[in-house]
């Protein structure tokens, strides 16, 4: 399984209480199926096919802990819904779900303060890990979408922070692999070290560059245009 959510390879906080998840999709079958998939302890999933304009009233009265919304929700576009959610006293994080072929459109939402981006062909394990990460306060991007996010940012220039000079050759090598969306086990095999050692290097990279996790580090490496000889 290839998975690249925020903090996927770090320690993610456990669920507290019974998080309520609202699934917004115009397709009744998909909304019900996804809600059924997520309706396992400790989550409480609530499917709805209500138009996104009316959903706002429901969310204002009793905001859930997380919203999963179809990229094609109507009549209020999901990014407009994301802006409105931020006006609530307790804004729930928003995960966008798109069809296969919507990867570029999903990648464009990376700057809209959306908590998660996935295509609907994501595996249940990948989506579940993404939800765990988002509920723990991080961001999560599915592997299929991440390739488009990296491609979108690859041409952008970034000013290297002073901490970059503090990285060891091994850490620079691992940073480049992270920028190419290599999972921890693949980095471990490429370097001939254990996954635990890779995680120790990642912790050092986060600290030296003052980054908050794997996804932020991945985007940082992409902006720098770092390349790895094995890529």
Secondary structure, 3 states (H helix, E strand, C coil): CCCCECCCCCCCCCCCCCCEEEEECCCHHHHHHHHHHHCCCCCEEEEECCCHHHHHHHHHHCCCCEEEEECCCCCCCHHHHHHHHCCCCCCCEEEEEECCCCHHHHHHHHHCCCCEEEECCCCHHHHHHHHHHHHCCCCEECHHHHHHHHHHHCCCCCCCCHHHHHCCHHHHHHHHHHHCCCCHHHHHHHHCCCHHHHHHHHHHHHHHHCCCCHHHHHHHHHHHCCCCCCC
